[in-house]
Amino acid sequence: MISITKGQELHNMSAQLHDIEDLGFQECPADTRDAGRAQVCEGCPGKELCLSEVSKPDPDQQMIDTRLKAIKHRILVLSGKGGVGKSSIAAILSQMLAGDGKRVGLLDVDICGPSIPLLLGVVNKPILDSQWGWKPVISPHGNIKTLSVGSLLNSDAQAVVWRGPRKTALIRRMIKDTLWGRLDYLVIDTPPGTSDEHLTVMKLLATAKPDGAIIVTSPQKLSAGVVSREIRFCQKMNIPVLGIIENMSGFCCPCCSEVSHVFSSGAGEYLAQKYKISFFGKIPLDPQLSAAQECGCNIEVEYRDSPIIIALRKIIMKIVDDLHKELMQPSSDLLQKPTHSTFW
């Protein structure tokens, strides 16, 4: 029988992954003001479009800033990889913050694959358009203000077949025209990748900057290779990375709560060590919690004593503590502060 230690597994993962830094292509400018003007833009077919967008001031920026400055903390949930549980983490994070008495909003900018309405129990509840702007749907789970394109569709089966500019315009309106009011936290659930939706959000949040991003990965080395691109995106856009969660790390038995590792593991720890950022911990799969989320239940209330919920609560306490420390020490750099905390 061959035994592989955790150190060997992380070393093997490091050896097998191909870093994004080694690739030969060049990225778009991080600063929107340089779009179309930077050297990398020469020869790009979209150069003239970018120049036309940045040549005039944004007439909506003042309204956007007014809306967002009423919100104390803005947290992004990111992952370059799809299907790793970003929306589930965003929904649970929002429920737990609301359960602690915080005023919470959840913005779902995943235009083509919205799942937040189902997770927060607001399916078929419409968004109201008032004279003050869009009124978010109120989730029964802690009165979370929720806005998702899923609440704008006529049915769950309706596909959103849109090109980039139309998605960008909708995200702009979701941020500019939504009546969030005063919130303690706005959690922004994003789609996979590092493209139009992400760049749009960061452009609109240029003044009211996000407090940071939570990176979600699954345990396999394939996921680590893709998620590393998201971390590089955060570094390029000057977004502090609050930490990494390794989701779906093992299977939690519904009978005895024993965790069995059905996939390879170590992606979260590998990325935390490589980029010197916090590792929040590992969250295993639990079929009971998954079924409860698909029914739109408040799992923070109904499964309060679950070891997974307890682990998630510790993660969220760590996030809140880090945000408070950042307010007390505005010069601290969360990207350079390694903290490793494994719950499984």
N, C-alpha and C positions, 0 to 999 in steps of 0.2 A: 504493500500500500504506500503510495506516495503522499507525503505531507508537505503542504506549502504554507509557510508562515505569512502573517500579514505584511511583514516587511518585504518578503520576496514578491508577494502579489503586487504591492505598490511599485516595486522596482520593475517588475515585468510590464506593468501598465505604462510606466514612464518610458520604457525602452520601445514599446510597440506603437505608441501614439506619435503621430506626425504633427509637429507644432504648426500653428497658423503663421508664426513668424517666418517659417522657412518657405512659404509659398511666394510665387513671383509676382502676383498681381498687386495693384495699388488700390487703396480704399478711397472713398469719397471724403472730402474735407469734413472734419468734425465740427468746425464752426460754420454755421449756415451762411454767415456773411462772406465766407470765402468760396461758396458754391458758384461754379462757373468761372471763377477768377484764378484759382490755384493752378499750379503747373500740371497736376494730375488730370485736370479737366480738359487739357488740350487733346483734341481728337475725339472727345466723348460726344456721342450723338445727342445727349441731353443738355449740352452746355448752354445753348440759347434759352432753353426753358428755365434752367436754374438761374441764369442771369436776369431773366424777366421777373422771377419771383423775388429776388433779393434787391432789385434796383429800387423798389419803392417800400416805404414803411408799412408795417402790418396794421391796418386800421382796427383790427380786433384785439390787438395785444393789451390795450388798456383795460378792456372789459374782462379779458381772461385773467389778467393780474388781479383785478378787483375781486373776482370770484375766488381765486385760489389763495389769496392772502387771508381769507377768512378761515382757512384750514391750517391747523397747527403742524401736522406731519403728513407728508406724502411719501408713500412707500410703493416701489415697483416690485412686482413678482415676475421674474424673468427666467428663461431657459432657452438656449438655442435649439433644444431638442423638443419635439412634440411628443405628447403621450406620457410625460413624466409626472403629471399630477399638479401642474401649476395652479389650475383653477380650484382644485380641491384644497390645496394649501392656502390659497387666497381666501377661499370661503371660510375655512376653519379659523384662520388668523382673524378675519373680520368678526366671526361669531364670538371668539374668545375675548377680543378687545371690547366688544359690545357687552359681553357678560360681566366685564369688570367696570361697567358703568360709563364707558367712553362713548362719545358720539362718533359713529363710524359711517363712512360711505365706501361703496365698492364700485369702481368703474371698470367695465369689461370692454377692452378695445380689441378683442379678438373678433373681427368683423365676420369672418367666414365660418368660424366654429364656436359660437357662443354657448357656454354651458352654465354660466352663473345663475340664470333664472331657475333652472332645475335644482341646483345645489342650495339655493337660498329660499326655495319654496314660493317663488313668485311667478310661476308659469301662468300664462294667459292673463296676467295683470298688466294693463296698458300704462304707458307713460302719458301723462297729461301735459298738454301745451297751454301754459297760462300766459298772462301778460308780462310776467316776470321771467319767463323761460320755461324750459322743461322741468316738470316736477318728478323726481326719481320715484320709482316704485319702493314702497316700504316693506322690507322683509319682516315676517313675524318673529324671526330669530334675532331679537335684540334691537328691533327698529332700525336695521341697517338700511341706509339709503342706497338703492341699487339702480344702476343704469347699464343696460346691455342692448345690443342690437337685437338680441333674442326677444326682447319685449316690444320690438317694432315690427316683427314679422307676423304675417297672417297665420302661419302654421309652423310647427316644428320641422315639417318636411320641405319648407321653402328654402331653396339654395340662394346664397348671396354670390352672384357671379359678377363681380365688379373688378375693374382695373384700378391701379394704384391711385390716380387722382380722385376718383370718387370715394374710395375708402378714406383717403386723407381728408377730404371735405367733411365726411361724416364725423370723423374723430375730432376735427376742429369744432364742429357744432356741439358735439357731446361735452367738450370741455368748456366752450364759450357760453353756451346757452342753457346749461343745467343749473338749476337753483339748488345748490348744495347747502347753502346756509353756513352756519358756523359748525365746524367739525373738529374733533380731536385728531382723527386719522382718515385719510383717503387712501385706500388700497387700490392699486391699478393692476389689473390682471391683463397680461399681454400675450399675444400669439407667439408661436415659435419663430426664431430667426432674428435678424438684425437689420430689417429693411424698412419699408415705407412707414408702417405703423409706429415703430420705435423712434425713427427719426422725427416723425410728426409730433409725437408726444414730447420729445426732448426739446424741439423747437418752441412749442407752446409753453413749456415749463422753464423757458430760459431765464425768466425773472424769478418766479416762485419755484426755485429749484427743488427737486425731490431730495428727501433726507437720505435716501439710499435704496439699494436693491437687494432683494433676497433671491439668491440663485438656487434653482431646484434642478437636481440631476437624479437619474436612476443609477444603480450601482455598477453597470457594465462599462468597460473601457470604451466601447463605441459611443456611449453617451458622453463620457468625459471628453472625447475628442471634439464633439460638437459643442458642448457647453463651454469649453475653453474659449470658443469664439465669442460667446456672450460676455464672458469676463473681459476679454480684450475690447469689446464694444464699450463696456462700462468704463474701462480705463481711458479709452479714446475720447469718450464724451464727458469725462470727469464726473462720473456717477459713483459715489461711495458704495462699495459692496459691503453690506451689513454682515453677510455670511452665506454659507452653503448648507442646504438640507439635502441629504441623500434619501430620496423617497423610494418606496417599494424595495427596501433592503431586507429581503427575507420574507417569509410567510408566517404570520401569527396564527397558531392553531386556535380555532374558536372554542375548543373544549378546555385546553390546559394553558393556553397563552404562551406555549413554548414557541420560540422563533426558529424556523428552519431556513437555511440559505439555499434558495433554489436557483439564483443567478450568481454570476461572479460578483465580487464586491470590491469596494475600495475607491470608487470614482470620486466620491465626495472628499475623502481624506487626501487623495492624490492631488486634486485641484486646490484644496486649501493649502497644502504644503508648497505646491508649485508657485502659487500666486500670493502666498503669505497673507491669507485672509481667514476669517473665523470659520470653523467647522461646527455647525450647530448640532449635528447628530444624525442618526439613522432612524428612519421611520419604516417599519415593515408593513406589508400588506395584511389587512384584516377584512375578511369577507363580510363580517357583520357591519363594520363601519361603512364599507363600500355600498352595501345594500341600503343602509340608512341614508347615506348621502343621495343616492339615486331616487329615494322617495321624498327628498326635500326636508328631511328631519334635522333638527338641531342636535347634532351629535355631541356637542359640548355639554348639553344638558342631559340627554338620554344615556350617554356612555361616559359620564363624568369620571368613573373609577377605572376606565379602561387604561391599561398601561401605555397605549399609544397616545391617548388624550393627555395623560400625565406627562409624557415625554414632550408632546407638542406644547403643553402649557409652560414647561421649563424653557423651551426654545423661545416662546413669545415673551416670557419674562426677561430673557437675555436681550432680545431685540429692543424692548422698551427701555431697559437699563442703558443699553448702548446709545439710544437716541437721547436720553436724558443727559448722559455724560457728554455727548457731542454738543448739546446746548450749553453745558457748563464750560466746555473747552472747545470753542469754535475752531481752534487751529489744529486739533487732532485729526489724524488721517486714518480713517477706518480701513483703508486699503492696505495699510502697512502694519496693522495690529493683529497678529495671529493669536487666536484663542481656540483651543480644541476642546470640545465637550461632546462625548459620545454617550448616548443614552441606551444603546443596545450593544 
